[in-house]
Structure formats: structure tokens, C-alpha cells
Amino acid sequence: MCNQNSEKTASDAQLVQRIETLEIAISHHEQMHVEMEKTLADQYTKIQMLEKKLGLLKDYIQSLNEQVIKRPEEEIPPPHY
């Protein structure tokens, strides 16, 4: 009878240890999840900012093309003609 109680106690201790190990692992995973969500939100904000800047740059380049490059018939002849 005593042998069964000591085996049960050892088994209980092992189960407690396994549960504690699992709780620690879950805690670490939860922390990683929180950090990943923050990183994802930061990256989303940066991507939106970059897309906006890219749009502005595209508009700026198009406006430069419209100002600088004209069709030959639209060009004003040089003064010596």
C-alpha cells in the first residue's frame, strides 16, 4: 500500500512539473504573439506611409514629364529660326 502511495506522489509531482512546463511555454507563446501583433501593426503603418509617398512621387514625376517633355509640334522653335 505504501508503495502505491509513493508511486502516486511521484506521478503527481511529474504531472505538476509537466503542467508548469506547459504553462511557461504558453506564456512565452502569448508574449511572442503580442510582440508579433505589434510588429505587424507597425509594418502596416509603414507600408501605408510608403504607399502614400510613392503615390506623391509618381504624381511629381508625371508633373515633371508634362512640364519638360513636349511633342515636337508643341515645342517652341529656338530664337534663331
C-alpha positions in Angstrom: 0.0 0.0 0.0 2.8 2.4 0.9 4.5 1.6 -2.5 1.3 2.7 -4.4 1.2 6.0 -2.4 4.8 6.8 -3.2 4.3 6.0 -6.9 1.2 8.2 -6.9 3.1 11.0 -5.3 5.9 10.7 -7.8 3.4 10.6 -10.6 1.6 13.6 -9.3 4.9 15.5 -9.0 5.7 14.7 -12.6 2.3 15.8 -13.7 2.7 19.1 -11.8 6.1 19.6 -13.4 4.7 18.9 -16.9 1.8 21.3 -16.3 4.2 24.0 -15.1 6.4 23.5 -18.2 3.4 23.8 -20.4 2.2 26.9 -18.7 5.6 28.5 -19.1 5.6 27.6 -22.8 2.1 29.0 -23.3 3.2 32.2 -21.5 6.2 32.6 -23.9 3.9 31.9 -26.9 1.4 34.5 -25.7 4.2 37.1 -25.3 5.6 36.3 -28.8 2.0 36.7 -30.2 1.7 40.1 -28.6 5.1 41.2 -30.0 4.2 39.9 -33.4 0.9 41.7 -33.5 2.7 45.0 -32.6 5.3 44.4 -35.3 2.6 43.6 -37.8 0.7 46.8 -36.9 3.9 48.9 -37.2 4.7 47.4 -40.5 1.2 48.0 -41.8 1.5 51.7 -40.8 4.9 51.9 -42.5 3.6 50.3 -45.7 0.7 52.7 -45.8 3.0 55.7 -45.4 5.3 54.3 -48.1 2.4 53.8 -50.5 1.3 57.4 -49.9 4.8 58.7 -50.5 5.1 56.5 -53.6 1.8 58.0 -55.0 3.1 61.5 -54.3 6.4 60.7 -56.0 4.6 59.2 -59.0 2.4 62.4 -59.3 5.6 64.6 -59.0 7.4 62.6 -61.8 4.3 62.8 -64.0 4.1 66.6 -63.5 7.8 66.9 -64.4 7.3 64.9 -67.6 4.4 67.1 -68.5 6.5 70.2 -68.0 9.7 69.1 -69.7 8.8 66.7 -72.4 6.6 68.0 -75.2 5.6 66.7 -78.5 7.7 68.2 -81.4 4.8 70.2 -82.7 4.3 71.7 -79.2 7.9 72.8 -78.9 8.6 76.5 -79.4 11.2 76.9 -82.0 14.5 78.4 -80.8 15.0 82.1 -81.4 17.4 81.7 -84.3 14.7 80.2 -86.6 
